[in-house]
Amino acid sequence: MSRDQEDTNRRLLRARDRIDRKYAEPLDVTQLAAVAYLTRSHFIREFKRVFGETPYRYLQRRRVERAMFLLRHTDRSVTDVCTAVGFTCLGTFSRTFSQIVGQSPSVYRAAVAEENRVAPTSFAMRWSRPVGGREKEERNG
């Protein structure tokens, strides 16, 4: 790998870290591209090449992952969880959650309430983490 490519990857990691830290705040691709010192279109292409999904999809998956935790471990309403993780529209949140997890937030909450919690939380979180990009391809073979 060339030195330029290593530098680009490091800057992309910086942008991904920004998403991980500030997922609940309004983020746009132009701001994230500026963190990586890339143009918007080049940032999207490079992010997808390195991480296997677009920055926007990564942000959505990160927000849904956090919503899963809140639905599993709190009694906050679905609407409250929606706004807590950075979605501004309950409909968009429910649709995105259903696409990524395979069930609506309410159905997910009911399903995890019935689970017998015999495994430590860290294991349960890893098993139930939404999969995207390259991870999905690896799991599906």
N, C-alpha and C positions, 0 to 999 in steps of 0.2 A: 504494500500500500504506500502510495506516495505521501510525502510530507503535506502537500496541499489537501489531499483527501483526509488525512488525519486531522488537520486543522478544521476542515468543514465538519467532520463528524463530531469534533469537540464542541463546536458552536451549535450544532443540532442538539447535542445533549443538553447544552445550556438552555435552549428553547424548550425542550421537553421537560426539563426540571422546572421551568417557569410554569408550564401547564400543570405539573404535579402539585406545585405549591399554591397556585392561585386559581385552581379549577372552578371555584365558586364565584369568582369575579368575572365581569365581562371581559373576554379576551377575543381579539380578532387576529386573523392570520397576518395581517400587515404588521401589527405590533410584534408578533412572534418572529416574523422574518427579520425585523430590525434587531432583535436580540441576537440572531444568528448572523447578522451582517450580510444578508442575502436579499435579493429581490423577492417579491411575493411569489411569483410563479416558480422561480428557481428553488425557493424554500420548500414549496409544496412538493415538487418533484423529488428533491433530495431527501426530504423527510420520509416520503413514501418508499423511496429506494432503501433507506437505512432501517426504518422501523416497520415497514410492511403495510402501513395505512396512512391516510392523510392526517394532517395535524388536527383538522376539525373532528374527524372520526375518533382519533385518539382522545381528544378532549371529551367528547360525548361518552366514550367508554369509561374514562376516568370518573366522570360525574356519576354514571350509573353504578360503578363499583362502590363509590361512597354512599350512594342512595341505598344500595343493597345492605350495607353495614347498618345504616340508620334504621331501615325497615326491620332488620333482624334484631337490633339491640335497643331500640327505643320505642316508645308508644306515640311518637309524633305522627300527626296526620300525613297522608300522602301529599297533600298540598304544601304542608310545611317542609317536608323532605324535599319536594320539588324545588322550592325557592332556596333552601339551605345549600343545595349542591350546585346552584347557578343557573337553573332553567328559569325562564320567565313565563312560560306558558305550560299549564298543566297538560294540555293535549299533546304538545310536542314531547314533554317528559314521558308521558304514558306510552306514546307510540315508540319513542326511542328505546325506552326500558324494555318494552315487549319485543322489539326487534333484536336486541342484544341478549336478553335473558331468556326469551321464549315464553314469557308469561307477564301479565300485567303486574304493576306494583302491589295491588291489593291481593291478588292470587299468590304472588311470591311471599308476601308477609304471612298469609294463612298457611302456606305450605311449610315455611321454616318454623312456624310456631308449633307445628305437629311433629317436627323432627325430634328425635331423642338426641340430646346434646351430650354424647359420650366422648366426642373428640374435642381436643383443645381448640379454642377459637382460632388460633393461627392456622391450624389444619383446615378447619371448616371454611375459613376465608379463602385459602388457596384453592380448595376444591370447587368453590362456588364462584370464583373470580371470572368475570366475563372474558371471553377469549376473542381476540381479533388479530388481523394481520397474519404474520408468519406463524404465530402460535396456533392459530386455527388450522393452517395448512399442515403443520406438523402433527397435530392431534388427529386430523382426518386422514393422514397418511398420504 
